[in-house]
Amino acid sequence: MGFFTDTTVCIGCKACEVACKEWNAIPDDGFELTGMSYDNTVGLGADTWRHVAFIEQRKPLARQDPGLHHDTDVLAMAEQGGEDGDFRWLMASDVCKHCTHAACLDVCPTGSLFRTEFGTVVVQEDICNGCGYCIPACPYGVIDQRKDDGRAWKCTLCYDRLGQGMEPACAKACPTDSIQFGPLDELRERARHRVGQLHEAGIGDARLYGDDPDDGVGGDGAFFLLLDEPEVYGLPPDPVVTTRDLPAMWRHVTKAAAMLAGGALAAFAGSVIGRRT
């Protein structure tokens, strides 16, 4: 099971953020204004399991010019239809990707992180010892530690709700069905059909992100339909499971340790023989 997020119909209402916090009893983020457009949560973290990104974009006909424009009166652009092209918002609700090959699972020493029967990845906070190994292991920068207790926290894809046959709180609350929940095979088929519709409508930039089972993480359990490059949304273009080289590394370590042990034994044997003679 997983998420398909169609960013083309996201209206930035933040209903998903609120529903996630309410259902999972997640602490507030401090109610601070960041000065970054309407984005008051900035990114995913221990206290933000759903993050709605707001990207102000001026898109001239012949090129893309992504990002915030501090030298431009965006309100005037909106009224006038933009300068040298159209002004648009790119909005997207980000979440833990629930990777098929999850590095956080590989490095967790206590078994706090586990794979559920739905194929999702969950942190058991009562087992987490706060070591923090999972944080740098995540290729998406999703997992974070709470300052007050040091334990790791992230989206559970509402594991408790799934066990009762309910959909996750964020998908339930989304008024436009931007966040869709269901079996991944069905979601991928639906997503490809949606991309085809957009291409036929002349939106050639529409693309899927995280849907490919052959990518660097084996495909994401939460994938997205984007209207621009992943970097524009703050997503890595080619994520790779950070523990993919661990087996080879351990083989090299084992070989080196064996050679050192063999050298030590040879030296010890040589010294014993020398004393006897």
Secondary structure, 3 states (H helix, E strand, C coil): CEEEEEHHHCCCCCHHHHHHHHHHCCCCCCCCCCCCCCCCCCCCECCECCEEEEEEEEECCCCCECCCCCCCCHHHHHHHCCCCCEEEEEEEEECCCCCCCCHHHHHCCCCCEEECCCCCEEECCCCCCCCCCHHHHCCCCCCEECCCCCCEECCCCCHHHHCCCCCCHHHHHCCCCCEEEECHHHHHHHHHHHHHHHHHCCCCCCEEECCCCCCECCCCCEEEEECCCHHHHCCCCCCECCCCCHHHHHHHHHHHHHHHHHHHHHHHHHHHHHHHC
